[in-house]
Amino acid sequence: MSAVKVLVTGATGFIGNYVIHELLKHNVEIIATARSKEHASGNDWFQHVQFISFDFTNFNASENYFEYFNKPDIVIHLAWQGLPNYKSDFHLTENLPRQFAFLQNIIKHGLKSLTVTGTCFEYGMKQGILSEDMDTEPANPYAKAKDELRKQLTELKKQNDFSFKWVRLFYMYGKGQNPNSLFSQLDRAIENKDEIFNMSGGEQIRDFLPVEKVAENIVSIALQNNVEGIINCCSGTPVRIKDLVKEYAESKNSSIKFNLGYYPYPDYEPMEFWGSTEKLNKVKAYSQHH
């Protein structure tokens, strides 16, 4: 029997890179796509995958994208333009219709299993533990667009038979992350031997996972059809940001001091939230037995 073919969109992105590394540990055939082949060829996985370049802005409705990408069995859809700018309307006006059109095209032409990454921001300003059966109340354009995409794909599933998993990502950190993210800034400050790191009050409670773990979860979810629908990708362990950054600095043997309260708290996220891992644990249990 030939190996399962997995197409990864957004392959050269922060998570995409790690997802491909994780897929290489499994007996699957990997098809990777991103805008620039040149950019992709700089990655150490490039020789081990079939790379097909594609730019979402060139989407053409008359093209059969299922065939274009060599009829994948599974699609892991990570591509999304314009992050980390969560507040721009183009998520709704450009990304959303384009992404739905692409995914609808590939499903209508024969795709049987789709895994898409969403965001914990879909829950909106809710506090406490967030579980998948809660209503969504997205409060920024990025989260609204993601939530709407999920709803459109859920409708599409009523007319087309495919396995659909929506992986709701919580917070992550790791090498190669956006330079403006908290941990990238902290890494730079430590490398520069800065004495002080300016940050918010650090009292926010969040749910963090190293990106390697995030990729492992995404791949486990995509390669099984036992647990479907919305699945939180999170640790399930609430952690206070100021404790996490202190631990992180200690793990790097840095004695940097934290200037807490320098920045205001972001207005697009609640103070305290973390994810329920009940569904994710079912996926993990299933993966271990198969």
C-alpha positions as CSV (number, residue, x, y, z in Angstrom):
1,M,0.0,0.0,0.0
2,S,1.3,3.4,-0.8
3,A,2.0,5.9,2.0
4,V,-0.6,8.4,3.0
5,K,-0.1,11.8,1.2
6,V,-0.2,14.8,3.4
7,L,-0.3,18.4,2.0
8,V,0.9,21.1,4.3
9,T,0.0,24.7,3.4
10,G,2.0,27.5,4.9
11,A,5.0,25.1,5.1
12,T,7.6,27.8,5.6
13,G,5.8,29.5,8.4
14,F,6.8,29.3,12.1
15,I,4.5,26.3,12.8
16,G,4.8,24.8,9.3
17,N,8.5,24.2,9.7
18,Y,7.9,22.2,12.9
19,V,4.9,20.3,11.4
20,I,7.0,19.1,8.5
21,H,9.7,18.0,10.9
22,E,7.1,16.1,12.9
23,L,5.6,14.5,9.8
24,L,9.1,13.2,8.8
25,K,8.9,10.9,11.8
26,H,5.8,9.2,10.3
27,N,5.5,7.0,7.3
28,V,3.8,9.5,5.1
29,E,4.5,11.2,1.8
30,I,4.8,15.0,2.4
31,I,3.7,17.6,-0.1
32,A,4.6,21.1,1.1
33,T,3.4,24.4,-0.3
34,A,4.2,28.1,0.3
35,R,4.7,31.1,-1.8
36,S,8.4,31.0,-2.5
37,K,10.3,27.9,-3.5
38,E,13.5,29.9,-3.0
39,H,12.6,30.6,0.6
40,A,11.5,27.0,1.1
41,S,14.7,25.5,-0.3
42,G,16.7,27.0,2.6
43,N,15.0,24.6,5.0
44,D,16.6,21.3,6.0
45,W,13.4,19.3,5.2
46,F,13.3,20.6,1.6
47,Q,15.0,17.5,0.1
48,H,12.6,15.1,1.9
49,V,9.3,16.6,0.6
50,Q,7.6,17.3,-2.7
51,F,7.4,21.1,-2.9
52,I,4.8,22.8,-5.0
53,S,4.7,26.6,-4.8
54,F,1.4,28.4,-4.6
55,D,0.4,32.0,-3.8
56,F,-3.1,32.4,-2.4
57,T,-3.4,35.8,-4.0
58,N,-3.3,33.9,-7.4
59,F,-6.2,31.6,-6.5
60,N,-8.1,30.6,-9.6
61,A,-11.6,29.1,-9.2
62,S,-11.4,27.2,-12.4
63,E,-8.3,25.3,-11.3
64,N,-8.6,21.8,-9.7
65,Y,-6.4,22.2,-6.7
66,F,-6.9,18.6,-5.6
67,E,-5.1,17.6,-8.7
68,Y,-2.7,20.5,-8.7
69,F,-1.3,19.2,-5.3
70,N,-1.2,15.6,-6.5
71,K,-4.4,14.3,-4.8
72,P,-3.4,14.5,-1.1
73,D,-5.2,12.2,1.4
74,I,-4.9,14.7,4.1
75,V,-4.5,18.5,4.1
76,I,-3.0,20.3,7.1
77,H,-3.9,23.9,6.4
78,L,-1.7,26.4,8.3
79,A,-1.4,29.2,5.7
80,W,-2.8,32.6,6.8
81,Q,-1.4,35.9,5.7
82,G,-0.6,39.1,7.6
83,L,0.1,37.9,11.2
84,P,0.7,39.0,13.9
85,N,-1.5,42.0,12.9
86,Y,-4.7,40.7,14.5
87,K,-6.7,44.0,14.1
88,S,-6.6,44.5,10.4
89,D,-9.8,44.1,8.4
90,F,-8.1,42.3,5.5
91,H,-8.4,39.1,7.6
92,L,-12.1,39.4,6.9
93,T,-12.2,41.0,3.5
94,E,-9.3,39.1,1.8
95,N,-8.0,36.1,3.8
96,L,-11.4,34.7,4.7
97,P,-13.0,34.5,1.2
98,R,-9.7,33.4,-0.4
99,Q,-9.1,30.6,2.1
100,F,-12.6,29.3,2.0
101,A,-12.6,29.3,-1.8
102,F,-9.4,27.3,-1.8
103,L,-10.5,24.7,0.7
104,Q,-13.9,24.4,-0.8
105,N,-12.2,23.8,-4.2
106,I,-9.9,21.0,-2.9
107,I,-12.8,19.3,-1.0
108,K,-15.2,19.5,-4.0
109,H,-12.5,17.8,-6.1
110,G,-12.0,14.9,-3.7
111,L,-10.2,15.7,-0.5
112,K,-11.3,13.4,2.3
113,S,-9.5,14.8,5.4
114,L,-8.9,18.4,6.4
115,T,-7.2,19.8,9.5
116,V,-7.2,23.6,9.9
117,T,-5.6,25.7,12.6
118,G,-7.8,28.2,14.4
119,T,-7.1,30.4,17.5
120,C,-8.0,30.6,21.1
121,F,-9.0,34.2,20.3
122,E,-12.2,32.7,18.8
123,Y,-13.5,32.3,22.4
124,G,-13.4,36.0,22.8
125,M,-13.0,37.7,26.2
126,K,-14.0,34.7,28.3
127,Q,-12.1,34.0,31.5
128,G,-11.1,30.7,33.1
129,I,-11.0,27.2,31.4
130,L,-12.1,27.2,27.8
131,S,-13.7,24.1,26.4
132,E,-14.6,23.3,22.8
133,D,-18.4,23.3,23.3
134,M,-18.5,27.0,24.4
135,D,-19.9,29.6,22.1
136,T,-17.4,31.7,20.2
137,E,-17.4,35.4,20.6
138,P,-14.3,36.6,18.7
139,A,-13.4,40.2,19.4
140,N,-10.7,41.0,16.8
141,P,-10.8,40.7,12.9
142,Y,-8.3,37.8,12.8
143,A,-10.4,35.7,15.3
144,K,-13.6,36.7,13.5
145,A,-12.2,35.6,10.2
146,K,-11.0,32.3,11.6
147,D,-14.3,31.6,13.4
148,E,-16.3,32.4,10.2
149,L,-14.0,30.1,8.2
150,R,-14.7,27.3,10.7
151,K,-18.5,27.9,10.4
152,Q,-18.3,27.9,6.6
153,L,-16.4,24.6,6.5
154,T,-18.8,23.1,9.0
155,E,-21.7,24.0,6.5
156,L,-19.7,22.6,3.6
157,K,-19.3,19.3,5.5
158,K,-23.1,18.9,5.4
159,Q,-22.9,18.5,1.6
160,N,-19.5,16.9,1.2
161,D,-18.2,13.8,3.0
162,F,-14.8,14.7,4.6
163,S,-13.2,14.4,8.0
164,F,-12.9,17.9,9.5
165,K,-10.7,18.9,12.5
166,W,-10.3,22.4,13.7
167,V,-7.2,22.8,15.9
168,R,-7.6,25.8,18.2
169,L,-4.1,27.0,19.0
170,F,-3.3,28.6,22.3
171,Y,0.0,30.3,23.0
172,M,3.3,28.9,21.9
173,Y,7.0,29.7,21.9
174,G,10.1,28.4,20.2
175,K,12.9,29.2,17.8
176,G,11.9,31.0,14.7
177,Q,8.9,32.7,16.2
178,N,7.8,36.2,15.1
179,P,10.5,38.7,16.3
180,N,7.8,40.7,18.0
181,S,6.6,37.9,20.2
182,L,7.3,38.0,23.9
183,F,9.8,35.2,23.9
184,S,11.7,36.4,20.8
185,Q,12.1,39.8,22.4
186,L,13.2,38.2,25.7
187,D,15.7,36.0,23.7
188,R,17.2,39.1,22.1
189,A,17.4,40.9,25.4
190,I,19.3,37.9,27.0
191,E,21.6,37.7,24.0
192,N,22.4,41.4,24.2
193,K,23.1,41.0,27.9
194,D,20.5,43.6,28.7
195,E,20.1,44.2,32.5
196,I,16.4,45.0,32.3
197,F,13.5,43.6,30.2
198,N,10.4,45.8,30.0
199,M,7.0,44.0,29.9
200,S,3.4,44.2,31.1
201,G,2.5,43.5,34.7
202,G,2.8,39.8,33.9
203,E,-0.2,38.9,35.9
204,Q,-2.0,37.4,32.9
205,I,-2.7,33.7,33.2
206,R,-2.2,31.9,29.9
207,D,-1.7,28.4,28.4
208,F,1.6,27.9,26.7
209,L,3.2,25.1,24.8
210,P,6.6,24.8,23.1
211,V,6.1,24.9,19.3
212,E,7.5,21.3,19.0
213,K,4.7,20.1,21.1
214,V,2.2,22.1,19.1
215,A,3.4,20.5,15.9
216,E,3.2,17.0,17.5
217,N,-0.4,17.7,18.5
218,I,-1.4,19.0,15.0
219,V,0.1,15.9,13.3
220,S,-1.5,13.5,15.8
221,I,-4.9,15.2,15.2
222,A,-4.5,15.2,11.4
223,L,-3.4,11.5,11.1
224,Q,-6.5,10.2,13.0
225,N,-10.2,10.4,12.3
226,N,-11.5,9.2,15.7
227,V,-11.8,12.7,17.2
228,E,-13.2,15.4,15.0
229,G,-14.5,18.9,15.2
230,I,-12.9,21.6,17.3
231,I,-9.9,20.4,19.3
232,N,-8.0,22.7,21.7
233,C,-4.2,22.5,21.2
234,C,-3.0,23.6,24.6
235,S,-1.3,22.4,27.8
236,G,-4.3,22.6,30.0
237,T,-2.0,24.1,32.7
238,P,-2.6,27.8,33.6
239,V,0.6,29.7,34.1
240,R,1.2,33.3,35.1
241,I,3.2,35.1,32.4
242,K,5.7,36.6,34.9
243,D,6.4,33.2,36.3
244,L,6.9,31.7,32.9
245,V,9.3,34.4,31.7
246,K,11.4,34.1,34.9
247,E,11.6,30.4,34.5
248,Y,12.5,30.8,30.8
249,A,15.3,33.3,31.7
250,E,16.6,31.0,34.4
251,S,16.7,28.1,31.9
252,K,19.0,30.3,29.7
253,N,21.2,31.1,32.8
254,S,20.3,34.8,32.6
255,S,19.9,37.1,35.6
256,I,18.0,39.7,33.6
257,K,15.6,41.8,35.7
258,F,11.9,42.2,34.7
259,N,10.5,45.7,34.7
260,L,6.8,44.6,35.3
261,G,4.0,47.1,34.4
262,Y,6.1,49.0,31.8
263,Y,3.5,48.1,29.1
264,P,-0.3,48.2,29.5
265,Y,-2.1,44.9,29.1
266,P,-3.3,44.2,25.5
267,D,-7.0,45.1,25.1
268,Y,-7.8,42.2,22.8
269,E,-7.3,39.3,25.3
270,P,-8.8,38.5,28.7
271,M,-6.6,38.4,31.8
272,E,-7.0,34.7,32.7
273,F,-7.7,31.8,30.4
274,W,-6.4,28.4,29.6
275,G,-7.6,25.4,27.6
276,S,-9.4,22.2,28.4
277,T,-7.3,19.2,27.1
278,E,-10.1,16.6,27.3
279,K,-10.5,16.2,23.5
280,L,-6.8,16.4,22.9
281,N,-6.1,13.7,25.4
282,K,-8.5,11.4,23.5
283,V,-6.5,12.0,20.4
284,K,-3.3,11.2,22.2
285,A,-4.7,8.0,23.7
286,Y,-6.0,7.0,20.3
287,S,-2.6,7.7,18.7
288,Q,-0.7,5.6,21.2
289,H,-2.9,2.6,20.6
290,H,-2.6,2.7,16.8
